């Protein structure tokens, strides 16, 4: 079972990611709250769909990750949002669970916050941030694999996806085009290392270091552009909305 919530990013091993997006609040809200748009930029999912709901109920949804052609590892979740808050921010929260035997995660929960910057959302954009945590499957071996491999990978995938969203909102680079640019840049760097190693082995090491250390092009998503810990000026805590959500 998940531990009691106390805030993420600095305690308990929970994940925290923050991106500054210089775009209007409505643009970011729409592209994160609409499942059809969300699944385009979020590397962690290949399928997200809302389920019918009655008046006053939390929004139920299904999600999935295609691990092989024809094999979708799917789960269910509940979500709720606060679009109009007194402080001008917006919040959404979710809980999710997956019973598929191939899913590494059994259940989890998290939130998104949309915080206008000091100059206002239209001038300086917003801080779009998330905190989330989950329970891995397979007991002690699963927890060890999570700490060493899966949790760092999930943090990277979330940050990379947030920067892909930023490029879409700020510069109009669609998620599909951003992915192609990212793959092309990785292929170019690998080819440069391979060709250098074949033609001039002594130069292969500096070329390899350059390929690894040089930042991606401005039009290519990069996880390094996102914060991975909360700023010192804030002490983020999960919103009260999250505590009211029922388990899926």
C-alpha positions, -999 to +999 in steps of 0.1 A: +000+000+000+011+036-006+025+055+023+007+085+037+013+116+016+036+143+030+048+160-001+071+148-029+104+156-044+122+158-011+109+130+010+099+094+006+115+090-029+085+105-047+091+122-081+089+159-087+092+176-121+087+212-130+088+230-163+084+267-170+062+272-201+059+306-217+024+302-230-011+310-219-027+290-190-056+279-212-033+264-238-014+244-212-046+233-195-062+221-227-032+202-239-028+184-205-065+178-196-077+166-230-068+128-232-063+129-270-038+157-266-022+144-234-013+111-250+005+129-279+032+145-257+035+122-227+061+095-233+047+074-205+014+066-222+002+054-256-035+054-247-056+076-225-094+077-226-121+091-204-150+068-193-187+080-190-195+095-157-226+107-138-230+143-125-209+149-094-187+119-099-149+119-103-137+114-138-128+078-145-103+069-172-083+041-188-047+043-197-022+020-213+014+015-225+020-006-257+050-027-248+049-048-279+029-047-311-005-060-302+002-059-264-012-031-244-006-030-206-037-011-194-050+002-161-077+024-147-078+056-128-099+085-113-091+122-116-105+156-107-095+191-114-099+226-099-100+251-127-109+282-107-090+287-075-088+320-054-050+323-059-052+321-097-036+286-099-052+254-112-048+219-099-057+184-110-051+151-092-054+114-101-052+080-086-044+049-108-041+012-105-031-017-129-038-054-123-020-065-155+007-090-146+032-073-169+027-039-153+056-029-130+033-006-111+004-018-089-011+016-079-001+053-076-013+088-073-002+123-082-011+159-090-005+186-115-002+223-105-005+252-129+011+283-112+012+316-131+046+333-129+050+367-113+045+386-146+012+368-152+005+337-174+004+357-206+037+375-200+060+351-183+040+319-186+033+293-160+051+269-138+037+235-147+047+209-121+039+174-109+045+153-079+036+116-079+045+083-063+036+047-069+040+012-055+061-013-076+051-049-081+071-081-072+080-074-036+116-067-025+131-074-060+107-050-075+115-023-050+152-028-057+147-026-095+125+005-090+152+023-070+180+014-093+164+015-127+127+022-131+122+053-109+152+072-125+137+062-159+103+074-150+117+107-138+136+112-170+106+103-191+084+127-173+109+156-176+115+148-213+077+148-219+072+181-201+098+197-223+081+183-254+049+199-241+068+231-236+080+231-272+045+225-285+030+253-264+058+279-269+070+272-305+043+252-322+066+221-326+041+192-325+049+163-302+053+140-332+078+163-349+097+168-316+101+130-313+114+127-348+139+155-341+150+138-309+155+104-326+174+121-355+197+139-332+205+107-312+211+089-345+234+116-357+255+116-325+258+078-326+268+079-362+294+106-355+310+084-328+309+053-349+324+070-380+351+087-359+360+054-342+364+037-376+383+065-393+403+080-364+402+059-333+423+083-312+396+110-318+368+087-308+369+095-270+365+133-274+338+128-300+320+104-276+323+129-247+309+157-270+280+134-281+271+127-244+278+161-228+266+186-255+230+198-248+204+190-274+194+215-300+168+241-288+141+225-309+148+190-294+132+180-261+155+176-232+148+164-196+177+186-184+156+217-189+132+207-162+136+210-124+138+177-107+136+191-071+113+217-057+127+253-056+139+263-022+113+290-019+084+265-019+075+235+001+051+216-022+024+194-007-002+173-024-034+192-029-064+184-007-082+174-038-060+143-040-071+131-006-107+132-016-102+110-047-115+074-044-093+045-054-100+032-089 
